[in-house]
Amino acid sequence: MNHIWLFVVAGGAALLGFALAFGMMKEDPRRNAFALLGAAFFAVVAVGVSSYVSSLATAPIQAADRERSEEKLPAGPAHNEELPGK
């Protein structure tokens, strides 16, 4: 399901980029060719960096404290039944 959202979001951004590039090229092709080449270069660099970062090891998914010992400590959360005056 995550890949579907990736393609939806990235596809929408790509369609918008193609529409803007088409409009720019129709107006003045010589002036905008350098800008479009620069944008394409940065897009390729961004894809490369994102694929590198996604391949790195990340933090563990499991919590470090699986026994929930924070609730067993002396200063644990107070329950309404244990409050003074109840």
Phi and psi in radians as a Rosetta constraint file:
Dihedral C 1 N 2 CA 2 C 2 CIRCULARHARMONIC -1.123 0.35
Dihedral N 2 CA 2 C 2 N 3 CIRCULARHARMONIC -0.600 0.35
Dihedral C 2 N 3 CA 3 C 3 CIRCULARHARMONIC -1.198 0.35
Dihedral N 3 CA 3 C 3 N 4 CIRCULARHARMONIC -0.567 0.35
Dihedral C 3 N 4 CA 4 C 4 CIRCULARHARMONIC -1.102 0.35
Dihedral N 4 CA 4 C 4 N 5 CIRCULARHARMONIC -0.783 0.35
Dihedral C 4 N 5 CA 5 C 5 CIRCULARHARMONIC -1.156 0.35
Dihedral N 5 CA 5 C 5 N 6 CIRCULARHARMONIC -0.608 0.35
Dihedral C 5 N 6 CA 6 C 6 CIRCULARHARMONIC -1.062 0.35
Dihedral N 6 CA 6 C 6 N 7 CIRCULARHARMONIC -0.812 0.35
Dihedral C 6 N 7 CA 7 C 7 CIRCULARHARMONIC -1.198 0.35
Dihedral N 7 CA 7 C 7 N 8 CIRCULARHARMONIC -0.594 0.35
Dihedral C 7 N 8 CA 8 C 8 CIRCULARHARMONIC -1.147 0.35
Dihedral N 8 CA 8 C 8 N 9 CIRCULARHARMONIC -0.859 0.35
Dihedral C 8 N 9 CA 9 C 9 CIRCULARHARMONIC -1.202 0.35
Dihedral N 9 CA 9 C 9 N 10 CIRCULARHARMONIC -0.832 0.35
Dihedral C 9 N 10 CA 10 C 10 CIRCULARHARMONIC -1.170 0.35
Dihedral N 10 CA 10 C 10 N 11 CIRCULARHARMONIC -0.636 0.35
Dihedral C 10 N 11 CA 11 C 11 CIRCULARHARMONIC -1.153 0.35
Dihedral N 11 CA 11 C 11 N 12 CIRCULARHARMONIC -0.692 0.35
Dihedral C 11 N 12 CA 12 C 12 CIRCULARHARMONIC -1.116 0.35
Dihedral N 12 CA 12 C 12 N 13 CIRCULARHARMONIC -0.740 0.35
Dihedral C 12 N 13 CA 13 C 13 CIRCULARHARMONIC -1.149 0.35
Dihedral N 13 CA 13 C 13 N 14 CIRCULARHARMONIC -0.667 0.35
Dihedral C 13 N 14 CA 14 C 14 CIRCULARHARMONIC -1.171 0.35
Dihedral N 14 CA 14 C 14 N 15 CIRCULARHARMONIC -0.730 0.35
Dihedral C 14 N 15 CA 15 C 15 CIRCULARHARMONIC -1.085 0.35
Dihedral N 15 CA 15 C 15 N 16 CIRCULARHARMONIC -0.727 0.35
Dihedral C 15 N 16 CA 16 C 16 CIRCULARHARMONIC -1.114 0.35
Dihedral N 16 CA 16 C 16 N 17 CIRCULARHARMONIC -0.740 0.35
Dihedral C 16 N 17 CA 17 C 17 CIRCULARHARMONIC -1.095 0.35
Dihedral N 17 CA 17 C 17 N 18 CIRCULARHARMONIC -0.733 0.35
Dihedral C 17 N 18 CA 18 C 18 CIRCULARHARMONIC -1.143 0.35
Dihedral N 18 CA 18 C 18 N 19 CIRCULARHARMONIC -0.668 0.35
Dihedral C 18 N 19 CA 19 C 19 CIRCULARHARMONIC -1.153 0.35
Dihedral N 19 CA 19 C 19 N 20 CIRCULARHARMONIC -0.734 0.35
Dihedral C 19 N 20 CA 20 C 20 CIRCULARHARMONIC -1.151 0.35
Dihedral N 20 CA 20 C 20 N 21 CIRCULARHARMONIC -0.735 0.35
Dihedral C 20 N 21 CA 21 C 21 CIRCULARHARMONIC -1.113 0.35
Dihedral N 21 CA 21 C 21 N 22 CIRCULARHARMONIC -0.707 0.35
Dihedral C 21 N 22 CA 22 C 22 CIRCULARHARMONIC -1.090 0.35
Dihedral N 22 CA 22 C 22 N 23 CIRCULARHARMONIC -0.768 0.35
Dihedral C 22 N 23 CA 23 C 23 CIRCULARHARMONIC -1.122 0.35
Dihedral N 23 CA 23 C 23 N 24 CIRCULARHARMONIC -0.686 0.35
Dihedral C 23 N 24 CA 24 C 24 CIRCULARHARMONIC -1.172 0.35
Dihedral N 24 CA 24 C 24 N 25 CIRCULARHARMONIC -0.710 0.35
Dihedral C 24 N 25 CA 25 C 25 CIRCULARHARMONIC -1.235 0.35
Dihedral N 25 CA 25 C 25 N 26 CIRCULARHARMONIC -0.547 0.35
Dihedral C 25 N 26 CA 26 C 26 CIRCULARHARMONIC -1.199 0.35
Dihedral N 26 CA 26 C 26 N 27 CIRCULARHARMONIC -0.547 0.35
Dihedral C 26 N 27 CA 27 C 27 CIRCULARHARMONIC -1.304 0.35
Dihedral N 27 CA 27 C 27 N 28 CIRCULARHARMONIC -0.943 0.35
Dihedral C 27 N 28 CA 28 C 28 CIRCULARHARMONIC -2.681 0.35
Dihedral N 28 CA 28 C 28 N 29 CIRCULARHARMONIC 1.653 0.35
Dihedral C 28 N 29 CA 29 C 29 CIRCULARHARMONIC -1.087 0.35
Dihedral N 29 CA 29 C 29 N 30 CIRCULARHARMONIC -0.699 0.35
Dihedral C 29 N 30 CA 30 C 30 CIRCULARHARMONIC -1.203 0.35
Dihedral N 30 CA 30 C 30 N 31 CIRCULARHARMONIC -0.688 0.35
Dihedral C 30 N 31 CA 31 C 31 CIRCULARHARMONIC -1.243 0.35
Dihedral N 31 CA 31 C 31 N 32 CIRCULARHARMONIC -0.618 0.35
Dihedral C 31 N 32 CA 32 C 32 CIRCULARHARMONIC -1.654 0.35
Dihedral N 32 CA 32 C 32 N 33 CIRCULARHARMONIC -0.118 0.35
Dihedral C 32 N 33 CA 33 C 33 CIRCULARHARMONIC -1.091 0.35
Dihedral N 33 CA 33 C 33 N 34 CIRCULARHARMONIC -0.721 0.35
Dihedral C 33 N 34 CA 34 C 34 CIRCULARHARMONIC -1.139 0.35
Dihedral N 34 CA 34 C 34 N 35 CIRCULARHARMONIC -0.721 0.35
Dihedral C 34 N 35 CA 35 C 35 CIRCULARHARMONIC -1.115 0.35
Dihedral N 35 CA 35 C 35 N 36 CIRCULARHARMONIC -0.703 0.35
Dihedral C 35 N 36 CA 36 C 36 CIRCULARHARMONIC -1.209 0.35
Dihedral N 36 CA 36 C 36 N 37 CIRCULARHARMONIC -0.635 0.35
Dihedral C 36 N 37 CA 37 C 37 CIRCULARHARMONIC -1.150 0.35
Dihedral N 37 CA 37 C 37 N 38 CIRCULARHARMONIC -0.684 0.35
Dihedral C 37 N 38 CA 38 C 38 CIRCULARHARMONIC -1.121 0.35
Dihedral N 38 CA 38 C 38 N 39 CIRCULARHARMONIC -0.731 0.35
Dihedral C 38 N 39 CA 39 C 39 CIRCULARHARMONIC -1.124 0.35
Dihedral N 39 CA 39 C 39 N 40 CIRCULARHARMONIC -0.705 0.35
Dihedral C 39 N 40 CA 40 C 40 CIRCULARHARMONIC -1.134 0.35
Dihedral N 40 CA 40 C 40 N 41 CIRCULARHARMONIC -0.693 0.35
Dihedral C 40 N 41 CA 41 C 41 CIRCULARHARMONIC -1.061 0.35
Dihedral N 41 CA 41 C 41 N 42 CIRCULARHARMONIC -0.832 0.35
Dihedral C 41 N 42 CA 42 C 42 CIRCULARHARMONIC -1.167 0.35
Dihedral N 42 CA 42 C 42 N 43 CIRCULARHARMONIC -0.547 0.35
Dihedral C 42 N 43 CA 43 C 43 CIRCULARHARMONIC -1.155 0.35
Dihedral N 43 CA 43 C 43 N 44 CIRCULARHARMONIC -0.735 0.35
Dihedral C 43 N 44 CA 44 C 44 CIRCULARHARMONIC -1.137 0.35
Dihedral N 44 CA 44 C 44 N 45 CIRCULARHARMONIC -0.728 0.35
Dihedral C 44 N 45 CA 45 C 45 CIRCULARHARMONIC -1.108 0.35
Dihedral N 45 CA 45 C 45 N 46 CIRCULARHARMONIC -0.727 0.35
Dihedral C 45 N 46 CA 46 C 46 CIRCULARHARMONIC -1.108 0.35
Dihedral N 46 CA 46 C 46 N 47 CIRCULARHARMONIC -0.720 0.35
Dihedral C 46 N 47 CA 47 C 47 CIRCULARHARMONIC -1.129 0.35
Dihedral N 47 CA 47 C 47 N 48 CIRCULARHARMONIC -0.720 0.35
Dihedral C 47 N 48 CA 48 C 48 CIRCULARHARMONIC -1.118 0.35
Dihedral N 48 CA 48 C 48 N 49 CIRCULARHARMONIC -0.777 0.35
Dihedral C 48 N 49 CA 49 C 49 CIRCULARHARMONIC -1.155 0.35
Dihedral N 49 CA 49 C 49 N 50 CIRCULARHARMONIC -0.726 0.35
Dihedral C 49 N 50 CA 50 C 50 CIRCULARHARMONIC -1.167 0.35
Dihedral N 50 CA 50 C 50 N 51 CIRCULARHARMONIC -0.651 0.35
Dihedral C 50 N 51 CA 51 C 51 CIRCULARHARMONIC -1.212 0.35
Dihedral N 51 CA 51 C 51 N 52 CIRCULARHARMONIC -0.598 0.35
Dihedral C 51 N 52 CA 52 C 52 CIRCULARHARMONIC -1.166 0.35
Dihedral N 52 CA 52 C 52 N 53 CIRCULARHARMONIC -0.796 0.35
Dihedral C 52 N 53 CA 53 C 53 CIRCULARHARMONIC -1.141 0.35
Dihedral N 53 CA 53 C 53 N 54 CIRCULARHARMONIC -0.649 0.35
Dihedral C 53 N 54 CA 54 C 54 CIRCULARHARMONIC -1.226 0.35
Dihedral N 54 CA 54 C 54 N 55 CIRCULARHARMONIC -0.337 0.35
Dihedral C 54 N 55 CA 55 C 55 CIRCULARHARMONIC -1.515 0.35
Dihedral N 55 CA 55 C 55 N 56 CIRCULARHARMONIC -0.174 0.35
Dihedral C 55 N 56 CA 56 C 56 CIRCULARHARMONIC -1.312 0.35
Dihedral N 56 CA 56 C 56 N 57 CIRCULARHARMONIC 2.761 0.35
Dihedral C 56 N 57 CA 57 C 57 CIRCULARHARMONIC -1.249 0.35
Dihedral N 57 CA 57 C 57 N 58 CIRCULARHARMONIC 2.461 0.35
Dihedral C 57 N 58 CA 58 C 58 CIRCULARHARMONIC -2.038 0.35
Dihedral N 58 CA 58 C 58 N 59 CIRCULARHARMONIC -3.112 0.35
Dihedral C 58 N 59 CA 59 C 59 CIRCULARHARMONIC -1.148 0.35
Dihedral N 59 CA 59 C 59 N 60 CIRCULARHARMONIC 2.659 0.35
Dihedral C 59 N 60 CA 60 C 60 CIRCULARHARMONIC -1.140 0.35
Dihedral N 60 CA 60 C 60 N 61 CIRCULARHARMONIC 2.585 0.35
Dihedral C 60 N 61 CA 61 C 61 CIRCULARHARMONIC -1.354 0.35
Dihedral N 61 CA 61 C 61 N 62 CIRCULARHARMONIC -0.640 0.35
Dihedral C 61 N 62 CA 62 C 62 CIRCULARHARMONIC -1.297 0.35
Dihedral N 62 CA 62 C 62 N 63 CIRCULARHARMONIC 2.480 0.35
Dihedral C 62 N 63 CA 63 C 63 CIRCULARHARMONIC -1.197 0.35
Dihedral N 63 CA 63 C 63 N 64 CIRCULARHARMONIC 2.670 0.35
Dihedral C 63 N 64 CA 64 C 64 CIRCULARHARMONIC -1.231 0.35
Dihedral N 64 CA 64 C 64 N 65 CIRCULARHARMONIC -0.519 0.35
Dihedral C 64 N 65 CA 65 C 65 CIRCULARHARMONIC -1.934 0.35
Dihedral N 65 CA 65 C 65 N 66 CIRCULARHARMONIC 1.540 0.35
Dihedral C 65 N 66 CA 66 C 66 CIRCULARHARMONIC -1.379 0.35
Dihedral N 66 CA 66 C 66 N 67 CIRCULARHARMONIC -0.377 0.35
Dihedral C 66 N 67 CA 67 C 67 CIRCULARHARMONIC -1.485 0.35
Dihedral N 67 CA 67 C 67 N 68 CIRCULARHARMONIC -0.019 0.35
Dihedral C 67 N 68 CA 68 C 68 CIRCULARHARMONIC 0.937 0.35
Dihedral N 68 CA 68 C 68 N 69 CIRCULARHARMONIC 0.863 0.35
Dihedral C 68 N 69 CA 69 C 69 CIRCULARHARMONIC -1.216 0.35
Dihedral N 69 CA 69 C 69 N 70 CIRCULARHARMONIC -0.229 0.35
Dihedral C 69 N 70 CA 70 C 70 CIRCULARHARMONIC -1.131 0.35
Dihedral N 70 CA 70 C 70 N 71 CIRCULARHARMONIC -0.408 0.35
Dihedral C 70 N 71 CA 71 C 71 CIRCULARHARMONIC -1.520 0.35
Dihedral N 71 CA 71 C 71 N 72 CIRCULARHARMONIC -0.148 0.35
Dihedral C 71 N 72 CA 72 C 72 CIRCULARHARMONIC -1.733 0.35
Dihedral N 72 CA 72 C 72 N 73 CIRCULARHARMONIC -0.100 0.35
Dihedral C 72 N 73 CA 73 C 73 CIRCULARHARMONIC -1.310 0.35
Dihedral N 73 CA 73 C 73 N 74 CIRCULARHARMONIC 2.785 0.35
Dihedral C 73 N 74 CA 74 C 74 CIRCULARHARMONIC -1.042 0.35
Dihedral N 74 CA 74 C 74 N 75 CIRCULARHARMONIC -0.562 0.35
Dihedral C 74 N 75 CA 75 C 75 CIRCULARHARMONIC -1.726 0.35
Dihedral N 75 CA 75 C 75 N 76 CIRCULARHARMONIC 0.667 0.35
Dihedral C 75 N 76 CA 76 C 76 CIRCULARHARMONIC -1.212 0.35
Dihedral N 76 CA 76 C 76 N 77 CIRCULARHARMONIC 3.077 0.35
Dihedral C 76 N 77 CA 77 C 77 CIRCULARHARMONIC -1.157 0.35
Dihedral N 77 CA 77 C 77 N 78 CIRCULARHARMONIC 2.472 0.35
Dihedral C 77 N 78 CA 78 C 78 CIRCULARHARMONIC -1.441 0.35
Dihedral N 78 CA 78 C 78 N 79 CIRCULARHARMONIC 2.448 0.35
Dihedral C 78 N 79 CA 79 C 79 CIRCULARHARMONIC -1.753 0.35
Dihedral N 79 CA 79 C 79 N 80 CIRCULARHARMONIC 2.633 0.35
Dihedral C 79 N 80 CA 80 C 80 CIRCULARHARMONIC -1.057 0.35
Dihedral N 80 CA 80 C 80 N 81 CIRCULARHARMONIC -0.563 0.35
Dihedral C 80 N 81 CA 81 C 81 CIRCULARHARMONIC -1.240 0.35
Dihedral N 81 CA 81 C 81 N 82 CIRCULARHARMONIC -0.413 0.35
Dihedral C 81 N 82 CA 82 C 82 CIRCULARHARMONIC -1.670 0.35
Dihedral N 82 CA 82 C 82 N 83 CIRCULARHARMONIC 0.001 0.35
Dihedral C 82 N 83 CA 83 C 83 CIRCULARHARMONIC -1.261 0.35
Dihedral N 83 CA 83 C 83 N 84 CIRCULARHARMONIC 2.532 0.35
Dihedral C 83 N 84 CA 84 C 84 CIRCULARHARMONIC -1.144 0.35
Dihedral N 84 CA 84 C 84 N 85 CIRCULARHARMONIC 2.520 0.35
Dihedral C 84 N 85 CA 85 C 85 CIRCULARHARMONIC 1.518 0.35
Dihedral N 85 CA 85 C 85 N 86 CIRCULARHARMONIC 0.115 0.35
